[in-house]
Amino acid sequence: MQFFLDSADIQQIAELTAIGLVDGITTNPTILAKANRPYLQIVKEICAIVSGPVSVEVIATDHPTMLKEALIIAELADNVVVKLPLTPPGLQTCKELSQRQIQTNVTLCFSASQAILAAKAGATYVSPFVGRLDDVGQDGLVLIGEIRAIYDQYPDFNTNILAASIRHPIHVVESAKMGADVATMPPSVLQQMFKHPLTDRGLEQFSADWAKTGQTILAAA
Ligand code: G3P
């Protein structure tokens, strides 16, 4: 399973990427707007840190403008993935980009029927929004399982399931159980995934016991 960070925070991206567990980045217009800097600069900085896929979303809602924006975005870096909304113009653009071998991420997916359309349009990734479905009283994780079951029946569907709108580590764990190919999460969720009080307590104990011996591994080498 791949892990993407859903963020445009350069410092956090650099810190977490250094650990070696971040495979890519997703952004959306809200995330980029929060950064409050020219988007082009942010995207270039992200692509310089992360060699994996970096999703950048179009803003237009009509097909001709969306295609123009998509082609500009696709030129930003070799690892840029064009993010498109799950609408008829979005999927029309997706189909054209996939024919040109440009990577795509179809976003705002809230149903299995929408995920089928994204696969038929040749999307590289489809992003079902787990947390936002939970917010309206539906089980977002069930959707991940449904999409997995459908995609697995059709070898010509090559779309990766990118579990998005992840709010906590249990969403990541359950998405993994459901067979999501990727989970994109805010930096805070990746940080939470490391945490367990027994890890901290165990490490304290090991350090204290070792200190009593007066030995050091480095000095003995
Ligand atoms: O980038 C898409 C998605 O991950 C947004 O998440 O938390 O705003 O629902 P959220």
Residues whose N, C-alpha, C, O or C-beta is under 5 A from the ligand:
A	BS01	G3P	D6 T27 N28 G131 R132 A164 S165 I166
